[in-house]
């Protein structure tokens, strides 16, 4: 009986258990599918969240960069408007500990207060007036009745004297040169012959024939405008004060005719310029009314140094400054002007100069320093960073140049290879590291990137002792033109602009050779009408005006 019931009992018990187990399995399968779906959804949400977070991080980083850029531009604008424009290195970045600069170079350092000392200041001493100036002696003596002692009444004797100097200005003198040429004829021929021969001395050679302009007057007008930036309309007023009616139109015509007379001298100087080992170049804008383009350009090319040197090696390089007018800033302007030049060309980094076929293109370290100076100016007050360190490293290079300034080119080359080259390599290594640690659009980042882009040109000055570390020579040559432009503002025609280029060239070349432009121009205006075959004796480095004029 029990044996018969066992299968039934087993069946009744196992069937519900199996069903329950199968239900659990089905439920687990369903839960697994649901869980997998939820996991996929969570992964998708997490991915979306990461993308959104990355976008927000990028947006925050972009806003931070913009904020940093705007702060830098604001501080830079404040400096330009209210601060000093000097680029001199203050030496404050020596506060950095260079052994720790690679650990954290974004250190904020409080500027140390300068120690106040009670050292008495030296009283300024007036420089004596030149000894070669004419002197008028004025003796202020005591009256004879006062040349007795107030105590005992005995006569006083002269024990010495006190001297003082004052400078007297004598206004310019204007006089008329009246040229008289007597005419001669034969009385016998007058009575016997139908044709009478009249003899008269030839007309003296003149820079501008049939005009009232003498070399001294032309030189005065030209130097007033192109050296002292005195426009012709002001000179017209000055002449009127002397009772002379001389219109600006007449003076303008004279300057253009004088520039035509000077053209062979400029061409000869151009030939001499192309023979120099190094040429520095720059350009600036010019407004010419009767030109199709809104902006025209005055290009400047120079060689040598700013003033005569006693160094025999430096005298081998002629001091020349030449201006060249073009309505364009295209590279073809420099290519055509420098055709035949095979030396070093030093510029400010303008890409148009890369079209010129020269030995090598040299950059300007002052431009790189200027960008770091802007970054330094834009830093928060009393803060120091990478810009300060870069300026310090560049200042070390300039320190070497200052010490070797008067040395011959071969000695300069040796010292640069020994001292400057290791500093340049150190600077390059620092730039390569720093570019990865700064914001690309920050002023420091822009300065570092500019320096790296120009590195091959910036470091090229160590290849020769004739090359300068910067292009400041050309920038200084541009400055007189820029100052004059602020006064006369524009040229009327292209011929006037070309005339300006010629006259500026002569004046600036005369200055760099230690000549007074007025005397040199007057000398040329007296000699060129004679149509000399050779211009070498007219070159400013060969002229001795004390003997010639």
Residue pairs with C-beta under 8 A, 6 or more apart in sequence:
65 439
65 441
65 442
68 439
68 442
69 441
69 442
69 443
71 378
72 375
72 378
72 379
72 442
72 443
73 378
75 377
75 378
75 379
75 380
76 374
76 377
76 378
76 443
79 377
79 378
83 377
87 366
87 369
87 370
87 373
89 391
89 392
89 394
89 395
89 398
91 395
92 111
92 384
92 388
93 384
93 388
93 389
93 391
93 392
94 392
95 109
95 112
95 384
96 105
96 107
96 109
96 384
96 388
96 389
96 392
101 389
102 433
105 385
105 386
105 389
105 434
105 437
106 385
106 386
107 384
107 385
108 380
108 382
108 383
108 384
109 382
109 383
109 384
110 382
111 382
128 165
129 165
129 167
136 168
147 155
147 156
148 154
148 155
148 156
149 155
149 156
174 242
174 244
177 214
179 204
181 200
181 201
181 203
182 200
182 201
183 198
183 199
183 200
184 198
184 199
184 200
185 196
185 197
185 198
185 199
186 196
186 197
189 195
189 196
189 197
190 196
203 209
205 529
205 530
206 213
206 529
207 213
207 215
207 218
207 257
207 258
207 261
207 525
207 526
207 528
207 529
208 218
208 254
208 257
208 258
211 254
213 254
215 521
215 522
215 525
215 526
216 522
218 254
218 255
218 258
218 521
218 522
218 525
219 517
219 518
219 519
219 521
219 522
219 525
220 518
221 232
221 235
221 251
221 254
221 255
222 255
222 258
222 503
222 507
222 521
223 507
223 517
223 518
223 521
224 230
224 235
225 231
225 232
225 235
225 255
225 484
225 488
225 503
226 484
226 500
226 503
226 504
226 507
227 480
227 507
227 517
229 480
229 483
229 484
229 486
229 487
229 488
230 487
231 487
231 488
232 248
232 251
232 252
232 488
233 248
235 246
235 248
235 251
236 246
236 247
236 248
236 251
239 245
239 246
240 246
252 496
255 499
255 503
256 495
256 496
256 499
258 503
258 525
259 498
259 499
259 500
259 502
259 503
260 499
261 524
261 525
261 528
261 529
262 502
262 503
262 506
262 524
262 528
263 502
264 528
264 535
265 506
265 524
265 528
265 535
265 538
266 322
266 502
266 505
266 506
268 535
268 536
268 539
269 320
269 322
269 505
269 509
269 539
270 322
270 337
272 318
272 320
272 539
273 279
273 301
273 303
273 318
273 320
273 322
273 341
274 338
274 340
274 341
276 303
276 304
276 317
276 318
276 320
276 343
277 317
277 343
277 344
277 464
277 466
278 303
278 317
278 343
278 344
278 345
278 346
278 362
278 464
278 466
278 467
278 468
279 301
279 302
279 303
279 338
279 341
279 343
279 344
279 345
279 346
280 301
280 302
280 303
280 345
280 346
280 347
280 468
280 471
280 473
280 474
281 299
281 300
281 301
281 302
281 334
281 338
281 345
281 346
281 347
281 353
281 471
281 474
282 299
282 300
282 347
282 348
282 471
282 474
282 475
282 477
282 478
283 297
283 298
283 299
283 300
283 329
283 350
283 478
284 297
284 298
284 300
284 478
284 481
284 482
284 485
285 295
285 296
285 297
285 298
286 295
286 296
286 297
286 298
286 325
286 485
286 490
286 491
286 497
287 294
287 295
287 296
287 489
287 490
287 491
288 296
288 327
288 490
288 491
288 492
288 493
288 494
288 496
288 497
289 490
289 491
289 492
289 493
290 492
290 493
290 494
291 327
291 494
292 327
293 327
293 328
295 329
296 325
296 326
296 327
296 328
296 497
297 325
297 326
297 327
297 328
297 329
297 333
298 323
298 324
298 325
298 478
298 481
298 497
298 500
298 501
299 323
299 324
299 325
299 326
299 333
299 334
299 337
300 321
300 322
300 323
300 324
300 474
300 477
300 478
300 481
301 320
301 321
301 322
301 324
301 337
301 338
301 474
302 320
302 321
302 322
302 473
302 474
302 477
302 512
303 317
303 318
303 319
303 320
304 314
304 317
304 318
304 319
304 320
304 512
305 314
305 317
305 319
305 473
305 512
306 319
306 473
306 476
306 512
307 319
307 511
307 512
307 514
308 315
308 319
308 512
308 513
308 514
309 315
311 406
311 407
311 408
312 408
313 408
313 409
313 410
315 541
317 466
318 541
319 509
319 512
319 513
319 540
319 541
320 509
320 512
321 477
321 505
321 508
321 509
321 512
322 505
322 509
323 481
323 500
323 501
323 502
323 504
323 505
323 508
324 333
324 337
324 501
325 494
325 497
325 498
325 500
325 501
326 333
327 494
329 352
330 352
331 351
331 352
331 353
331 354
331 355
331 356
332 355
333 352
334 352
334 353
334 355
334 356
335 355
335 356
335 357
338 345
338 356
338 358
341 356
341 358
342 358
342 359
343 358
343 359
344 358
344 359
344 360
344 361
344 362
344 460
344 463
344 464
344 466
344 467
345 353
345 356
345 358
345 359
345 360
345 361
345 362
346 361
346 362
346 363
346 364
346 461
346 467
346 468
346 471
346 474
347 353
347 361
347 362
347 363
347 364
347 471
347 474
348 363
348 364
348 367
348 471
348 474
348 475
349 363
349 364
349 367
349 450
349 454
349 457
353 361
354 361
360 460
360 463
361 457
361 460
362 457
362 460
362 461
362 467
363 454
363 456
363 457
363 458
363 460
363 471
364 458
364 470
364 471
364 472
365 394
365 397
365 398
365 458
365 461
365 469
365 470
366 469
366 470
366 471
366 472
366 475
367 450
367 454
367 470
367 471
368 394
368 447
368 450
368 451
368 454
368 458
369 391
369 394
371 443
371 446
371 447
371 450
371 451
372 387
372 390
372 391
372 394
372 444
372 447
372 451
373 387
373 391
374 443
374 447
375 386
375 387
375 442
375 443
375 444
375 446
375 447
376 387
376 388
376 391
378 443
379 385
379 387
379 388
385 444
386 434
386 438
386 444
386 448
387 443
387 444
387 447
389 430
390 427
390 430
390 431
390 447
390 448
390 451
393 423
393 426
393 427
393 430
394 427
396 423
397 420
397 423
397 424
397 427
397 469
398 469
400 415
400 416
400 419
400 420
400 423
401 420
401 468
401 469
404 411
404 412
404 415
404 416
407 415
407 465
408 465
409 464
409 465
409 466
410 465
411 465
412 465
413 462
413 463
413 464
413 465
416 461
416 462
416 465
417 462
420 462
421 462
424 459
424 462
428 455
428 459
431 448
431 451
431 452
431 455
432 452
434 448
435 445
435 448
435 449
435 452
438 444
438 445
438 448
439 445
440 446
440 449
451 458
460 467
461 467
461 468
461 469
477 508
480 504
480 507
480 508
481 504
484 504
491 497
491 500
506 517
506 520
506 521
506 524
507 517
507 521
509 540
510 516
510 517
510 520
510 521
510 540
511 517
512 540
513 540
513 541
515 540
515 543
515 545
516 545
519 545
519 549
520 540
520 543
520 545
522 549
523 538
523 543
523 545
523 548
523 549
524 538
527 538
528 538
532 538
536 542
537 543
